[in-house]
Structure formats: structure tokens, C-alpha cells
Amino acid sequence: MSKSTPVKPKNRGRPKTGVDNRDPIVGIRMPPEMRRAVEGWASNQDDKPSLSEALRRLVERGLMAARTDAQVELRASALKRALSSEPAKASTRAQPRRSAKNDRT
């Protein structure tokens, strides 16, 4: 007798989307003007990305710019605090110190 070939079970349900279902689909609505602007930006790129890839790149750029802006703001506020605290320290040093012995006499 010959060996029987194993039967592969059928996949049930909706097929997976994305690469191994790691990148879920995100649907967005945008006005036609914005879509045209994104498509125009994509057509000016060397590799001519698809609409989806162009949107991913533009979102990534926006997030990087926001992160950079936040870092610049943090540095500026730290510098401002440091500069504003320096004159206060200098004025307290200019005053003579009083000791406990001088107060009792």
C-alpha cells in the first residue's frame, strides 16, 4: 500500500493583511487638495514612492521635526533658567555675611 499524503487544513476567517500582520492598516480621510499636495511631493522624489510610502515618509519627517523642536525648546528654557539664576546668586554674594557672634553683641 502507498502512503497517503497529508491534507493541509483550510485557513478559516479573513486573510491576514500586511507583512505577517505586523503593520496594521490605518485609514485616513484627507481633502483632495492635501492628497494632490502629497502626490506632488512624491512625484518630486527620486524614487517616486507610492501614496502610502509618501504618507509614511511625510509623517516620519513631521515627527522628527516636532521632536527636534521640543529638544530646542528644552535647551532654550534650561539656558534661560541658568542665565536668570546667575544674577541672583551674584547679588547674594555681594552682601556681607552676618555671624551669630555679631548678632549677640
N, C-alpha and C positions, 0 to 999 in steps of 0.2 A: 504494500500500500504506500502511496506517496503522502508526504507531509502536507497538511493543509496550510494555506497562507493565512497569517493573522489578519483580521479585519480591523481597520482603523476606525475608531468610533467617530461619529459625526460631531462637528463643533456645533454647539447649541447657542442660540442667542445672537445678539448683534455682533458683527465683526469688530475687532479692536481697531482703534484709529491711532495714527501717529506711529512713531518708531517704538515698537514694543510697548505702546500705550504710556510712554514716559512723558510725551509732550501733548497734553490735552489741548483740544481746540478751544480757542477763545474767539467768540464772535463779537464784532463791534459794528456800530452804526456810525456813519460819518456823512456829512453833506457832500454833494457832488464836487463842490469846489475843492474841498480838502482832498478828496480822492484824486482829482486831477493834479493837485499840487504834489502829492506823494508819487503819482505815476511820472510826473515831470522830473522830480528829483531822481527817481530810479532810472529814467532814460538817460540822465546825465552821468551816471556812474559807469565806470569802465566795464564792469562785468554784467551790466544790465540785469539786476536782480528782479525776481518776481514781486508782485504786490505784497505777498506775505513776508518775504525776506526784507523788502524795503521797509515795511512797517516795523519789523523786529529791529532793524538797524537804527531807525529813527528813534524808537523808544529807548534803545540802549544809549544812544547819544544824549538824549534828554535826561536820562537818569544819571549819566556820568557828569553832565553839566550841573545838575542840581546838587550832586554830591560835592563837586568842586566848589560851587557857590557856598554851600554850607561850611566847608572847610575854611574858605576865605573869611567868611563871617566870624567863625570861631577864633581864628587867628587875630582878626582885627579887634574883636571885643577883648581878647586877652591882652593885646598890646595897649588898648585904651585903658584897661584897668591898671596895667603896670605903670603907665605914664601918669595916670591920675593919682596913684598912691605914692609916687616918689616925692612930690612937693609936700605932702602931708608929713612924711617921715622927716624931711629936711627941717620943717618948721618945729617939730617936737625936739629935735636935736639942738636947735639954737637956744632953747630955754634952759636956764641953769637948773640943775637937779637940786632938790631940797632933801636933806637928810633928816633923820629923826632927831639927831643931836641938835640941829639948828632950830627945830620947832620948839624944843623944851627950854631954850634959853631966853 
